[in-house]
Amino acid sequence: MTQKKEFKKFAVIGAGPVGCIVAAYLAHGGYEVTLCDIVPELVNVAADPGIKIDGTEELEQKVSRAITNIDDLAADPPDVIIITVKATVLHLIASAIEGFFHKDMYVVSWQNGIDTELVLAETLGRDNVIRAVVNYGCGLVKPGHVHLAFHHPPHLLQELEPAGKAAAIDIADALSKSGLPTERTETIVDMVWRKSIMNACMNPVCAATGLTMAEVIRDPIIFQIVDNLVKEGVQVARANEISLGWNYYPYAIGYMKNAGDHKPSMLVDIENKRRTEVDFINGKIVEYGHQAGIETPYNLMIRALVKALEPK
């Protein structure tokens, strides 16, 4: 029988909207939570007066501690580190954690994109790395104030190696008790692809056009690109023996049509002149397509358009 682990101290790296939500809920659940971000304005308000969430759900909650340097975690290491920053900086994050990482600490990739957990495992090893799939859409109104546009639980997570199963179960329990219903799954790779294919359709198309999800869906000409990106992603996934389910295509179209007038993070990144995660989303579909001998012209095209918009 797998021994249950009991975690009490969490650190969340990244005080954007995704990180603020998980930090606020864990703190609301009674856990000790440290929020870390290099931008002081983002983390300071989380400690006082606290994080405010509105939209489909409402919550106001202070975190235990706010810091601007990951190295500060070394003095009082957490049991679990949840990473919510953009995948583009994962190598730097992993290198910073490596300095105080130990065998009883776990790291969760709470992010968009394909293979983000493998980037962490390159530095930290596979036994203590866990991958999550997050099912909410949100935006930052201002530092510490998040608008939750939609929330479709449960969230999902799974360990990379059997040694981390007990930890994955306990982390899922902690999140669920705190108000973010989360389940440990046996099929995290499939779940990552189910979400990533939709992200690969809506995020870059919105980023390239400046339109919200609802505006893209309503435009019959632009929607043709979305439709072909879905079909291309499905073809690549199935060629790599990833299970999406027999009815994935209608499910994906229906899910995206219910997203509303929400700006996905990739569009927000372009508007704020930041690098996007397009290489971890569309770029990975291109990579896996090449691996299986599948042409990916739509993903190549949309990735190129987004890269052209990124600041040089």
C-alpha angles and dihedrals in degrees: 000000000000112000113239116238124216116213122188106163123063132179121199116201111205125043097207120117095284093049094044091055096052092042093050095048094047090049089047087054090059099259125136105251130189116192117204130192133146090232108081093201091061098051104033094068090049090067095041129044085358142230117309121204123187137163121063088005133021130217139151115196141156121221122224097243141004122206137171100205126061089211088069088071089069093075092058108014119205124230092232132024116202113198116207101160124112115288090238091078099043095110090056092046093049092050091052093049092047091072094068102018117129138180095264095052123091131204123206123201099216093176149108120259142059123285096004089136090056091058089056092045091056088069105022101035127245102268096075102034121101128187124216135193112211121205107196134093119215146157136204112248090183134325108314094004116102129182111211105210097181139352121197108174150218101079113204137218141172138181120245093226132028090248089072098052096101090049092050091052093049094047090050089050092050092051092046093050089050094055103269104103105220133173133195109235137193093216106055095140091056090047092049090054093045089058097035094056089057091046089050089057105041105028100056095037090053090045093051096044102033090232129132120244093260092050091052092049092049094052107084094200097048090042089064088068091050091049093051092046090055092050092046092050091049091051092051093046093050092046087057092048094249111152114230098161128256094270098043096120097059089040092054094047091048093047093051093047088060095051094095129201093332124145108222118224094255091061090047089051091053091048090051094044095245131140113264133221093242092121090058092048116030092014091058092050088053090048095049090043090057089048091056097038094251121143114232107188096153094051091045090051098047093044090053092051093051092046089052089056095048116100112262 
